[in-house]
Amino acid sequence: MSLIVGGLAVVEFRKITWDNFEECIGLELHQEQKNYVASNVYSLAQSYIALLNDDLPAMTFTIYDEETMIGFIMLYHDTTEENEYGDEPCYGILRLMIDRRFQGKGYGKKAMIKALEFIMTFPQGEASAVYISYDPSNKVAKHLYSSFGFEETGKVNDVGEVIVRRELNFSFPTKKG
C-alpha cells in the first residue's frame, strides 16, 4: 500500500540492480519527448564514468508505484565551488523520466515530491537549493517545476535548457478539490 502525502500516493525510489536493470533501460518516452531527456542507458553510463574518474557519481534510481516500475531519476550534489549556476552548495535533478505508459497519471508530481523529500535528507552533503533544467519548448516540464516553486534563474545550460532553482525550505503542493 502506498503512503499518502498531501493527497497524493507516494512513489518509491529503488536502487538499480541486476534484477531491474533490463527493465530500467527498457523504459521509454513518447517519440516527441526523446529530445527532452537522455536515455536511461546514457544516464547510467554518465554515472559510471563519474565513478571511474573519482567524481561523486550521480544518484540513480528506478521509480516504482508499488511493484510496477514507472520511471527513472538521476540526482547529483555540487559544492559551492562546483555549482556552475549559483554561489551555494546544491542538489540537482539531472533526469526525471516517466515511462510513456504511465504519463498523465500524476506520477511526475509524485516523483518530484519523493525527489525533494530524498534531497532534504542531504545524502551527499548539505545544500541550500535544488536546480533542474528543461528545454524551453517542454511546457509540461515548465508547468511541473513551477508548480513546485522552481523559479527561472535567467541562465541556460550548454544545450540551451532553461535553469530553474528552488530553495530547500518549502512545503509540497497539495491536491486541490
C-alpha distance (Angstrom), angle and dihedral (degrees) to the residues before:
residue distance angle dihedral
M1 . . .
S2 3.81 . .
L3 3.77 123.9 .
I4 3.80 118.1 -118.4
V5 3.82 120.4 -131.4
G6 3.79 118.5 177.3
G7 3.81 90.9 -17.4
L8 3.82 93.6 -51.4
A9 3.80 126.5 109.5
V10 3.79 108.6 -121.6
V11 3.78 121.7 -122.6
E12 3.80 122.5 -144.6
F13 3.81 130.4 -125.2
R14 3.80 115.3 -141.3
K15 3.78 131.9 -173.8
I16 3.76 117.1 -103.8
T17 3.80 108.3 -110.1
W18 3.79 137.2 168.5
D19 3.80 86.3 -94.2
N20 3.82 95.2 60.1
F21 3.82 102.8 22.5
E22 3.83 96.7 97.7
E23 3.79 92.0 48.0
C24 3.82 90.3 48.0
I25 3.79 94.5 53.5
G26 3.80 89.0 44.9
L27 3.81 93.7 61.1
E28 3.81 110.1 112.8
L29 3.77 141.7 -164.1
H30 3.79 126.1 -144.2
Q31 3.80 110.4 -84.2
E32 3.83 92.9 -108.3
Q33 3.84 90.6 54.3
K34 3.80 97.8 53.3
N35 3.82 92.5 93.1
Y36 3.81 90.0 57.3
V37 3.82 101.2 58.2
A38 3.81 130.4 31.8
S39 3.79 115.7 -122.2
N40 3.78 119.4 -91.4
V41 3.82 89.5 -116.9
Y42 3.82 90.2 56.4
S43 3.82 91.2 46.2
L44 3.81 92.8 51.2
A45 3.81 90.1 47.5
Q46 3.82 90.3 52.9
S47 3.79 90.8 51.7
Y48 3.81 91.2 48.8
I49 3.81 92.6 50.4
A50 3.81 90.5 50.4
L51 3.80 88.9 52.6
L52 3.83 92.0 50.1
N53 3.80 90.9 50.2
D54 3.81 94.7 52.7
D55 3.79 92.5 -107.1
L56 3.77 119.5 135.8
P57 3.82 100.1 -96.0
A58 3.76 120.8 -125.9
M59 3.79 116.2 -99.8
T60 3.80 107.5 -112.3
F61 3.79 124.5 -170.9
T62 3.75 141.0 167.9
I63 3.79 115.2 -127.0
Y64 3.80 118.6 -131.8
D65 3.77 136.5 -171.4
E66 3.79 99.5 -156.3
E67 3.84 102.6 -53.4
T68 3.81 97.5 -18.4
M69 3.81 118.7 97.1
I70 3.80 106.4 -137.4
G71 3.80 105.3 165.4
F72 3.79 154.3 -19.3
I73 3.80 134.6 -108.7
M74 3.80 134.1 -170.0
L75 3.82 121.8 -164.9
Y76 3.80 134.1 -180.0
H77 3.80 141.3 -171.5
D78 3.80 125.6 -139.4
T79 3.79 129.6 -170.4
T80 3.80 118.8 -134.1
E81 3.80 89.0 -94.6
E82 3.82 93.0 50.4
N83 3.81 96.5 45.7
E84 3.80 106.1 102.5
Y85 3.82 94.5 -176.3
G86 3.80 102.9 48.5
D87 3.79 146.6 6.7
E88 3.80 100.0 -101.8
P89 3.78 142.1 71.9
C90 3.79 107.9 -89.6
Y91 3.75 149.5 169.1
G92 3.75 123.3 -128.8
I93 3.74 136.8 -160.8
L94 3.80 104.7 -136.6
R95 3.79 97.4 175.7
L96 3.77 134.6 13.0
M97 3.77 115.9 171.4
I98 3.76 132.1 167.4
D99 3.81 115.5 -162.9
R100 3.80 113.2 -107.3
R101 3.83 91.3 -114.7
F102 3.80 91.1 62.1
Q103 3.80 102.6 40.1
G104 3.79 120.8 118.5
K105 3.81 92.7 34.1
G106 3.81 100.2 96.7
Y107 3.80 95.7 -97.6
G108 3.81 93.5 125.7
K109 3.80 90.0 59.3
K110 3.81 92.1 44.0
A111 3.81 91.1 49.8
M112 3.80 91.1 48.9
I113 3.81 90.8 52.5
K114 3.81 90.1 50.3
A115 3.82 91.9 46.4
L116 3.79 93.1 51.7
E117 3.80 92.0 45.8
F118 3.81 89.4 51.1
I119 3.81 93.0 46.9
M120 3.82 89.6 51.7
T121 3.83 88.2 63.6
F122 3.85 86.0 64.8
P123 3.83 93.8 -136.3
Q124 3.82 94.2 -179.7
G125 3.80 101.2 25.5
E126 3.78 144.3 -53.7
A127 3.80 121.2 -51.2
S128 3.77 139.4 170.7
A129 3.81 100.9 -153.7
V130 3.78 144.9 24.3
Y131 3.80 124.6 -139.2
I132 3.78 133.4 -160.8
S133 3.78 133.4 169.8
Y134 3.78 134.4 -147.9
D135 3.78 139.7 -175.9
P136 3.83 108.1 -98.4
S137 3.82 90.1 -125.8
N138 3.83 92.3 55.7
K139 3.80 99.6 95.7
V140 3.83 93.3 170.9
A141 3.83 91.9 58.5
K142 3.80 92.1 44.4
H143 3.81 90.7 52.7
L144 3.82 93.6 45.9
Y145 3.79 94.1 49.8
S146 3.80 94.8 44.1
S147 3.83 89.5 50.3
F148 3.82 86.4 61.8
G149 3.79 93.1 50.2
F150 3.81 98.4 -100.3
E151 3.80 110.3 154.7
E152 3.78 129.7 -159.0
T153 3.80 113.7 -102.8
G154 3.80 95.4 -158.4
K155 3.80 88.5 -114.7
V156 3.79 132.2 110.3
N157 3.79 128.5 -160.6
D158 3.79 127.1 -123.0
V159 3.81 92.2 -82.8
G160 3.81 95.0 49.6
E161 3.80 98.6 -100.5
V162 3.80 119.5 148.3
I163 3.83 113.0 -112.5
V164 3.81 115.9 -138.5
R165 3.80 128.3 -174.6
R166 3.81 137.1 -159.3
E167 3.79 128.8 -169.4
L168 3.79 114.3 -122.0
N169 3.81 93.8 -124.2
F170 3.78 106.1 83.0
S171 3.77 148.4 107.5
F172 3.78 127.0 -118.6
P173 3.80 124.2 -106.8
T174 3.78 114.5 -102.3
K175 3.76 128.8 -139.4
K176 3.79 110.8 -92.0
G177 3.71 123.0 -136.2
